[in-house]
Amino acid sequence: MGFKRKRMISREIKELSLLFEISQKLSETLDLKKVLAPILQMMADHMEMLRGTLTILNRKTGEIFIEEAYGLMPEEQAKGKYLPGEGITGRVIDTGQPAIIPRISNEPLFLNRTGSRKNLNKEDISFICVPIKIGPEAIGALSVDRLFNKRISFEEDVRLLTIIASSISQAVRLRQLAEEELDKVREENSRLQNELRIKFAPKNIIGTSKAMLEVYDQINKVCQANTTVLILGESGVGKERVAHAIHYSSKRARGPYIAINCAALPESLIESELFGHEKGAFTGAIGIRKGRFEMAEKGTLFLDEIGELSLALQAKLLRVLQEKKYERVGGGMSLRADVRIIAATNRNLEELLQEGKFREDLYYRLNIFPIVVPPLRDRKTDIPLLADYFIEKYAREIGKEIVRISTPAIDLLMSYAWPGNVRELENCIERAILLSTDGVIQGYHLPPRLQREEISQGTKCRGAFKAMIAAYEQEILLEELQRCRGNMARAARALGMTERVMGLRIAKYGIDPGVFK
């Protein structure tokens, strides 16, 4: 018998032995997690395989991921993610056809996304990949790396891998279905968690954006403890509302909630405001006066703009936080302080530390549980909710019926940067309600700073007055066309202008009446 014949018989025996071992392993269970690692090990032993991977297509997400691998580190396996048509593996799953790459160094489509071959001589590596199919549908791929050898029959390797892929296809399908079902469960779980977070969100805070949901989570985590909280954020973001929410969700909710703005009082008075004073402590102290700490006993004290305190007062505040004791101004008796401290600032305390304007020990004592309230520009999906809330609030107070806010007005609200945050939005809505005469808030009811700098055709309006006039005219046209369902003639009659003038105005602003039909 010739050498070639002997080698062919030897190969066939090895293949049959491998297929028999795989079938035995599959007969034990169809749980791919349990059988795949041993199967890849068998392939490595019989096929001189350097590396092997089994990838599965998640039909819902469109992502191809490595389910199991031989010869890859866990971190390398985690990097192996593709889309259909992407790289060799993605193309095999997309086309349903096997791929043979004799030398991966010559194939630009070979991505090496796992990074497992970056320090190897790619001239010596061959890559073979076959689809795993259920009927005509490719649900994954099986691939191997092996050393390049001119004597190797790649077609024989493809044939063997195709048989193995067919053998494990049912197990792969079960795993694919399980993974897709798990994704559904994860999505549903995430959706329900968000619904619960919104449902149990503080009643005094408006917002369902991701940034605000994170704030709600932090409030829920800290509210039941007595931990000192530091609320950070720009002016007008609603830091005091967060402090309110923490207090009224805590065990101290039945106790007093006392607030003081450290920037609103002169330094000569703020110590007395915080700690109280005895009779005769200074000129005008005609009797004993309780301070905010004493008033907040068994409750919460909110120290707004904590960054404005003088260094001397910072030292006294630190003592209260550490020892839970303080004295009234002019008094010698120590009083106990059973008070939870919530502080807030719009200043960068770390910069103040560097400048020597804020005590380092006080900073670390306050910064136990920081909560950062996002600016309005980072939670723009909350703007319509906030606008509706303020419309309802001020319409009731002013005694006007506001039925809606126009689309151009909403566009202005959504495109503005809101340096004054929620407080600025509230003021804008109150102003707009005062100016509205027909139950609709229009864009021209909003302050000039919100008006667009450019109108539709790119014509710049220089100066606030021109901007207001252009925005006013454009919005009137849009509103009337919307009311008339795009009928230009009817809109022109309603506005008291000719169809020709109406046409010129529509052309000027690039308005398409057809969108309203």
C-alpha positions as CSV (number, residue, x, y, z in Angstrom):
1,M,0.0,0.0,0.0
2,G,1.4,3.4,-1.0
3,F,2.4,6.1,1.5
4,K,-0.3,8.5,0.2
5,R,-3.0,5.8,0.6
6,K,-1.8,5.0,4.2
7,R,-1.8,8.7,5.1
8,M,-5.4,9.1,3.7
9,I,-6.6,6.0,5.7
10,S,-4.9,7.4,8.8
11,R,-6.6,10.7,8.4
12,E,-10.0,9.0,7.9
13,I,-9.5,7.0,11.0
14,K,-8.7,10.1,13.0
15,E,-11.7,11.9,11.6
16,L,-14.0,9.0,12.4
17,S,-12.6,8.8,15.9
18,L,-13.1,12.6,16.4
19,L,-16.7,12.5,15.1
20,F,-17.4,9.5,17.3
21,E,-16.1,11.3,20.4
22,I,-18.1,14.4,19.5
23,S,-21.3,12.4,19.1
24,Q,-20.8,10.7,22.4
25,K,-20.3,14.0,24.1
26,L,-23.5,15.4,22.4
27,S,-25.5,12.4,23.5
28,E,-24.8,13.3,27.1
29,T,-26.5,16.7,26.9
30,L,-27.4,19.4,24.4
31,D,-26.3,22.1,26.8
32,L,-23.7,23.9,24.7
33,K,-22.0,25.4,27.7
34,K,-21.2,21.9,29.0
35,V,-20.1,20.2,25.8
36,L,-18.4,22.9,23.7
37,A,-15.2,23.3,25.6
38,P,-14.5,19.5,25.5
39,I,-15.4,19.4,21.8
40,L,-13.0,22.2,21.0
41,Q,-10.3,20.3,23.0
42,M,-11.0,17.2,21.0
43,M,-10.6,19.1,17.8
44,A,-7.3,20.6,19.0
45,D,-6.0,17.1,19.8
46,H,-7.1,15.5,16.4
47,M,-6.6,18.5,14.0
48,E,-3.4,20.1,15.3
49,M,-5.5,23.2,15.9
50,L,-3.8,26.3,17.4
51,R,-7.0,28.2,18.2
52,G,-10.6,27.5,17.7
53,T,-13.8,29.5,18.2
54,L,-17.5,29.0,18.0
55,T,-19.5,32.2,17.4
56,I,-23.3,32.7,17.6
57,L,-25.5,35.3,15.9
58,N,-27.9,37.1,18.1
59,R,-30.7,37.9,15.6
60,K,-32.3,40.6,17.8
61,T,-29.2,42.7,18.3
62,G,-27.5,41.6,15.0
63,E,-24.3,41.0,17.0
64,I,-22.0,38.0,16.5
65,F,-20.2,37.0,19.7
66,I,-17.8,34.2,20.7
67,E,-19.6,31.7,22.8
68,E,-16.6,29.4,23.4
69,A,-13.0,29.4,22.4
70,Y,-9.8,27.3,22.5
71,G,-6.5,29.0,22.8
72,L,-7.8,32.4,23.7
73,M,-7.6,34.3,27.0
74,P,-10.9,35.4,28.5
75,E,-10.2,39.0,27.7
76,E,-9.3,38.1,24.1
77,Q,-12.6,36.2,23.8
78,A,-14.6,39.1,25.1
79,K,-13.2,41.3,22.3
80,G,-14.4,38.9,19.6
81,K,-17.6,40.7,18.5
82,Y,-18.7,41.3,14.9
83,L,-21.6,42.2,12.8
84,P,-22.9,40.2,9.8
85,G,-20.6,40.9,6.8
86,E,-17.8,42.2,9.1
87,G,-14.5,40.4,8.8
88,I,-14.2,36.8,7.7
89,T,-16.5,35.4,10.4
90,G,-19.1,38.0,9.7
91,R,-19.0,37.3,6.0
92,V,-19.3,33.5,6.5
93,I,-22.4,34.0,8.6
94,D,-23.8,36.6,6.2
95,T,-23.3,34.5,3.1
96,G,-23.6,31.0,4.6
97,Q,-20.4,30.0,2.7
98,P,-17.2,28.6,4.2
99,A,-13.9,30.6,4.0
100,I,-10.3,29.4,3.6
101,I,-7.5,31.8,4.3
102,P,-4.2,30.0,3.6
103,R,-2.1,32.9,5.1
104,I,-3.9,35.5,7.2
105,S,-1.2,38.0,6.5
106,N,-2.4,38.2,2.9
107,E,-6.1,38.8,3.7
108,P,-7.2,42.4,4.4
109,L,-10.6,41.3,5.7
110,F,-9.0,39.3,8.5
111,L,-9.6,41.6,11.5
112,N,-7.8,39.8,14.3
113,R,-10.2,41.6,16.7
114,T,-9.4,39.3,19.6
115,G,-5.7,40.4,19.4
116,S,-4.6,36.8,20.0
117,R,-2.3,36.7,16.9
118,K,-0.6,40.2,17.2
119,N,2.8,38.8,18.3
120,L,2.8,35.9,15.9
121,N,4.2,35.5,12.4
122,K,1.0,35.6,10.4
123,E,2.7,34.1,7.3
124,D,2.6,30.8,9.2
125,I,-1.1,30.9,10.2
126,S,-4.0,29.5,8.1
127,F,-7.6,30.3,9.1
128,I,-10.7,28.2,8.1
129,C,-14.2,29.2,9.0
130,V,-17.5,27.3,8.2
131,P,-21.1,28.4,8.9
132,I,-23.3,26.6,11.5
133,K,-26.7,26.2,9.8
134,I,-30.2,25.2,10.6
135,G,-31.6,24.6,7.1
136,P,-30.5,27.6,4.9
137,E,-30.1,29.9,7.9
138,A,-26.6,30.5,9.3
139,I,-26.9,30.8,13.1
140,G,-23.2,30.9,13.9
141,A,-19.7,29.9,12.7
142,L,-17.0,27.4,13.6
143,S,-13.4,28.5,12.9
144,V,-9.9,27.1,13.5
145,D,-6.3,28.4,13.2
146,R,-3.6,26.0,12.2
147,L,0.0,26.3,11.0
148,F,0.3,26.7,7.3
149,N,1.5,23.6,5.5
150,K,1.5,23.1,1.7
151,R,0.6,19.4,2.2
152,I,-2.6,20.2,4.1
153,S,-5.8,19.7,2.2
154,F,-7.9,22.7,3.2
155,E,-10.9,21.2,1.4
156,E,-10.7,18.1,3.7
157,D,-10.6,20.5,6.8
158,V,-13.6,22.3,5.5
159,R,-15.5,19.0,5.0
160,L,-14.6,17.9,8.5
161,L,-15.5,21.2,10.1
162,T,-18.8,21.3,8.2
163,I,-19.7,17.8,9.6
164,I,-18.9,19.0,13.1
165,A,-20.9,22.2,12.6
166,S,-23.8,20.2,11.5
167,S,-23.5,17.8,14.5
168,I,-23.6,20.7,17.0
169,S,-26.1,22.9,15.1
170,Q,-29.1,21.9,17.3
171,A,-27.2,22.6,20.5
172,V,-26.1,25.9,19.0
173,R,-29.7,26.8,18.1
174,L,-30.8,26.1,21.7
175,R,-28.1,28.3,23.0
176,Q,-29.0,31.0,20.5
177,L,-32.6,30.9,21.6
178,A,-31.6,31.0,25.2
179,E,-29.3,34.0,24.7
180,E,-32.0,35.9,22.8
181,E,-34.5,35.1,25.5
182,L,-32.0,36.2,28.1
183,D,-31.7,39.5,26.2
184,K,-35.4,40.0,26.3
185,V,-35.5,39.3,30.1
186,R,-32.7,41.8,30.6
187,E,-34.5,44.5,28.5
188,E,-37.8,43.8,30.3
189,N,-36.0,44.0,33.7
190,S,-34.3,47.3,32.7
191,R,-37.7,48.7,31.5
192,L,-39.4,47.6,34.7
193,Q,-36.6,49.1,36.9
194,N,-36.9,52.4,35.0
195,E,-40.6,52.4,35.5
196,L,-40.2,51.7,39.2
197,R,-37.5,54.4,39.5
198,I,-39.9,56.9,37.8
199,K,-42.9,55.7,39.9
200,F,-41.0,56.1,43.2
201,A,-39.2,59.2,42.1
202,P,-39.4,62.2,44.5
203,K,-42.7,64.0,44.1
204,N,-41.0,67.4,44.2
205,I,-38.6,66.7,41.3
206,I,-39.7,66.6,37.6
207,G,-37.7,64.5,35.1
208,T,-37.4,61.0,33.6
209,S,-34.1,61.4,31.8
210,K,-31.3,58.9,32.5
211,A,-29.3,61.5,34.3
212,M,-32.2,62.2,36.7
213,L,-32.9,58.5,37.2
214,E,-29.4,58.2,38.5
215,V,-30.0,61.0,40.9
216,Y,-33.2,59.3,42.2
217,D,-31.1,56.1,42.7
218,Q,-28.6,58.0,44.8
219,I,-31.4,59.7,46.8
220,N,-33.0,56.3,47.6
221,K,-29.6,54.9,48.7
222,V,-28.8,57.6,51.1
223,C,-32.1,58.9,52.4
224,Q,-32.6,56.3,55.2
225,A,-29.1,56.9,56.6
226,N,-27.9,59.8,58.7
227,T,-24.9,60.3,56.3
228,T,-23.9,63.8,55.5
229,V,-24.7,64.6,51.8
230,L,-23.0,67.1,49.5
231,I,-25.2,68.2,46.6
232,L,-23.2,69.6,43.7
233,G,-24.5,71.4,40.6
234,E,-24.8,74.7,38.7
235,S,-27.0,77.4,40.0
236,G,-30.7,76.8,39.2
237,V,-30.5,73.0,38.8
238,G,-32.7,72.2,41.8
239,K,-30.2,71.3,44.5
240,E,-32.6,72.3,47.3
241,R,-35.3,70.1,45.8
242,V,-32.9,67.2,46.1
243,A,-32.3,68.1,49.7
244,H,-36.1,68.2,50.3
245,A,-36.5,64.8,48.7
246,I,-33.7,63.3,50.9
247,H,-35.3,64.7,54.1
248,Y,-38.9,63.8,53.4
249,S,-37.9,60.3,52.4
250,S,-35.8,59.7,55.5
251,K,-36.6,58.6,59.1
252,R,-36.3,62.3,60.0
253,A,-39.2,63.3,57.8
254,R,-41.4,64.2,60.8
255,G,-38.7,66.4,62.2
256,P,-38.0,70.0,61.0
257,Y,-36.3,70.8,57.7
258,I,-34.4,74.1,58.1
259,A,-32.5,75.8,55.3
260,I,-30.0,78.6,55.3
261,N,-28.3,80.2,52.3
262,C,-24.7,80.8,53.4
263,A,-24.2,83.4,50.7
264,A,-27.2,85.5,51.5
265,L,-26.1,86.7,55.0
266,P,-23.1,88.8,56.0
267,E,-20.3,87.1,57.9
268,S,-21.1,89.0,61.0
269,L,-24.6,87.5,61.2
270,I,-24.3,84.0,59.8
271,E,-22.6,82.6,63.0
272,S,-25.5,83.8,65.0
273,E,-28.0,82.4,62.4
274,L,-26.3,79.0,62.6
275,F,-25.6,78.7,66.3
276,G,-27.9,81.2,67.9
277,H,-26.8,83.8,70.6
278,E,-27.2,84.6,74.2
279,K,-28.6,87.8,75.6
280,G,-26.0,90.5,75.5
281,A,-23.7,88.6,73.2
282,F,-23.4,91.7,70.9
283,T,-25.1,95.0,70.4
284,G,-28.8,94.4,69.7
285,A,-28.9,90.9,71.3
286,I,-31.7,91.7,73.6
287,G,-32.6,88.0,74.3
288,I,-31.7,84.4,73.7
289,R,-32.1,83.4,70.1
290,K,-32.2,79.9,68.8
291,G,-29.9,79.2,65.8
292,R,-30.6,77.0,62.8
293,F,-28.9,74.0,64.3
294,E,-31.1,74.2,67.4
295,M,-34.2,74.7,65.2
296,A,-33.3,71.7,63.1
297,E,-32.9,69.3,66.1
298,K,-33.9,65.7,65.2
299,G,-34.4,66.9,61.6
300,T,-32.3,68.2,58.7
301,L,-30.3,71.3,58.2
302,F,-29.7,72.3,54.6
303,L,-26.6,74.5,54.1
304,D,-26.9,76.1,50.7
305,E,-23.8,77.7,49.0
306,I,-21.5,76.1,51.6
307,G,-18.5,77.3,49.6
308,E,-19.2,80.9,50.7
309,L,-18.5,80.3,54.4
310,S,-15.4,82.0,55.9
311,L,-12.5,79.8,57.1
312,A,-13.4,80.7,60.7
313,L,-17.0,79.5,60.3
314,Q,-15.8,76.4,58.5
315,A,-13.7,75.4,61.5
316,K,-16.8,75.8,63.8
317,L,-19.0,73.8,61.4
318,L,-16.3,71.1,61.3
319,R,-16.5,70.7,65.1
320,V,-20.3,70.3,64.9
321,L,-19.9,67.6,62.3
322,Q,-17.3,65.7,64.2
323,E,-18.4,66.2,67.9
324,K,-22.1,66.9,67.5
325,K,-21.7,69.9,69.8
326,Y,-21.8,73.7,69.5
327,E,-22.2,76.8,71.6
328,R,-24.4,79.8,71.1
329,V,-22.6,83.1,70.4
330,G,-21.7,84.6,73.7
331,G,-22.6,81.4,75.6
332,G,-20.4,78.9,77.4
333,M,-22.7,75.9,77.5
334,S,-22.3,73.2,74.9
335,L,-25.5,72.0,73.2
336,R,-25.9,68.6,71.6
337,A,-26.7,68.6,67.8
338,D,-28.9,65.7,66.7
339,V,-29.1,67.1,63.1
340,R,-28.5,65.7,59.7
341,I,-26.4,68.0,57.5
342,I,-27.1,68.3,53.8
343,A,-24.8,70.9,52.1
344,A,-24.9,72.2,48.5
345,T,-22.7,74.4,46.4
346,N,-22.3,75.5,42.8
347,R,-18.6,76.2,43.4
348,N,-15.8,73.8,42.6
349,L,-14.7,73.0,46.2
350,E,-11.5,71.2,45.0
351,E,-10.4,74.5,43.3
352,L,-11.2,76.4,46.5
353,L,-9.0,73.8,48.4
354,Q,-6.1,74.6,46.1
355,E,-6.6,78.3,46.6
356,G,-6.7,77.9,50.4
357,K,-10.3,79.2,50.6
358,F,-11.9,75.9,51.9
359,R,-10.7,73.6,54.6
360,E,-9.5,70.2,53.4
361,D,-10.8,68.4,56.6
362,L,-14.2,70.0,56.2
363,Y,-14.3,69.0,52.5
364,Y,-13.7,65.4,53.3
365,R,-16.2,65.5,56.1
366,L,-18.9,66.9,53.8
367,N,-18.0,64.8,50.8
368,I,-19.0,61.5,52.2
369,F,-21.9,61.0,49.7
370,P,-21.8,63.5,46.9
371,I,-24.8,63.8,44.5
372,V,-24.2,65.7,41.2
373,V,-27.4,67.3,39.8
374,P,-27.1,67.5,36.0
375,P,-27.6,70.9,34.3
376,L,-30.7,71.2,32.1
377,R,-28.6,71.1,28.9
378,D,-27.6,67.5,29.8
379,R,-31.2,66.4,30.4
380,K,-33.1,68.0,27.5
381,T,-35.7,65.3,27.3
382,D,-37.0,66.7,30.6
383,I,-37.7,70.1,29.2
384,P,-41.2,69.4,27.8
385,L,-42.2,67.8,31.2
386,L,-40.8,70.8,33.1
387,A,-42.5,73.2,30.7
388,D,-45.9,71.5,31.2
389,Y,-45.5,71.5,34.9
390,F,-44.7,75.3,35.0
391,I,-47.5,76.0,32.5
392,E,-50.0,74.3,34.8
393,K,-48.6,76.0,37.9
394,Y,-48.5,79.6,36.6
395,A,-51.7,79.3,34.5
396,R,-53.5,78.4,37.7
397,E,-51.9,81.2,39.7
398,I,-52.4,83.9,37.0
399,G,-55.9,82.7,36.1
400,K,-55.3,81.9,32.4
401,E,-56.2,78.9,30.4
402,I,-53.3,77.7,28.4
403,V,-54.2,74.8,26.1
404,R,-50.9,74.1,24.5
405,I,-47.4,75.3,23.6
406,S,-46.7,75.6,19.9
407,T,-44.2,73.4,18.1
408,P,-41.8,76.3,17.2
409,A,-41.8,77.4,20.9
410,I,-40.9,73.8,21.9
411,D,-38.1,73.9,19.3
412,L,-36.7,77.1,20.8
413,L,-36.9,75.6,24.3
414,M,-35.1,72.5,23.2
415,S,-32.3,74.3,21.3
416,Y,-31.4,76.8,24.0
417,A,-28.5,76.0,26.3
418,W,-30.2,77.2,29.5
419,P,-27.3,78.7,31.5
420,G,-29.7,79.5,34.3
421,N,-31.1,75.9,34.2
422,V,-34.5,75.0,35.6
423,R,-34.9,78.4,37.3
424,E,-34.4,80.2,34.0
425,L,-36.9,77.9,32.3
426,E,-39.5,78.5,35.0
427,N,-39.1,82.3,34.6
428,C,-39.5,82.0,30.8
429,I,-42.7,80.0,31.1
430,E,-44.2,82.5,33.6
431,R,-43.4,85.4,31.2
432,A,-44.9,83.5,28.2
433,I,-48.1,82.9,30.1
434,L,-48.4,86.6,30.9
435,L,-47.9,87.5,27.2
436,S,-50.2,84.8,25.7
437,T,-53.7,86.1,24.7
438,D,-55.1,83.0,22.9
439,G,-54.3,80.1,25.2
440,V,-51.3,79.1,23.1
441,I,-47.6,79.8,24.0
442,Q,-45.9,81.0,20.9
443,G,-42.2,81.3,20.2
444,Y,-42.4,85.1,20.2
445,H,-43.7,85.0,23.8
446,L,-40.3,83.7,24.9
447,P,-37.5,86.0,25.8
448,P,-35.4,87.5,23.0
449,R,-32.3,85.5,24.1
450,L,-34.1,82.3,23.1
451,Q,-34.9,83.5,19.5
452,R,-33.0,81.9,16.7
453,E,-30.0,83.8,15.4
454,E,-30.7,82.5,11.9
455,I,-34.0,81.9,10.2
456,S,-34.7,79.1,7.7
457,Q,-32.8,80.5,4.6
458,G,-29.8,81.4,6.6
459,T,-30.5,85.1,6.7
460,K,-29.0,86.5,9.9
461,C,-31.1,88.9,12.0
462,R,-28.7,91.3,13.6
463,G,-30.0,92.5,16.9
464,A,-32.7,91.3,19.2
465,F,-35.5,93.4,17.7
466,K,-34.9,92.0,14.1
467,A,-34.7,88.5,15.5
468,M,-37.9,88.9,17.4
469,I,-39.8,90.3,14.3
470,A,-38.5,87.5,12.0
471,A,-39.3,84.8,14.5
472,Y,-42.7,86.3,15.2
473,E,-43.6,86.5,11.5
474,Q,-42.4,83.0,10.8
475,E,-44.3,81.5,13.7
476,I,-47.5,83.2,12.8
477,L,-47.3,81.7,9.3
478,L,-46.5,78.3,10.6
479,E,-49.4,78.4,13.1
480,E,-51.9,79.5,10.5
481,L,-50.8,77.0,7.9
482,Q,-51.0,74.3,10.5
483,R,-54.5,75.4,11.5
484,C,-55.6,75.6,7.8
485,R,-53.9,72.2,7.0
486,G,-51.5,73.6,4.5
487,N,-54.2,75.6,2.5
488,M,-52.2,78.7,1.5
489,A,-55.3,80.6,0.2
490,R,-57.3,80.0,3.4
491,A,-54.3,80.9,5.6
492,A,-53.7,84.1,3.6
493,R,-57.4,85.2,4.0
494,A,-57.2,84.5,7.7
495,L,-54.1,86.7,8.1
496,G,-55.5,89.5,5.9
497,M,-52.9,89.2,3.1
498,T,-53.0,88.3,-0.6
499,E,-52.0,84.9,-1.8
500,R,-49.0,86.5,-3.6
501,V,-47.7,88.0,-0.4
502,M,-48.3,84.8,1.4
503,G,-46.3,83.0,-1.2
504,L,-43.4,85.4,-0.9
505,R,-43.3,85.0,2.8
506,I,-43.4,81.2,2.6
507,A,-40.6,81.3,0.1
508,K,-38.6,83.7,2.3
509,Y,-38.7,81.3,5.3
510,G,-38.4,78.1,3.3
511,I,-41.7,76.8,4.6
512,D,-43.3,73.7,2.9
513,P,-47.1,73.9,3.3
514,G,-47.4,70.3,2.2
515,V,-46.1,69.0,5.5
516,F,-49.3,70.3,7.2
517,K,-51.7,68.5,4.9
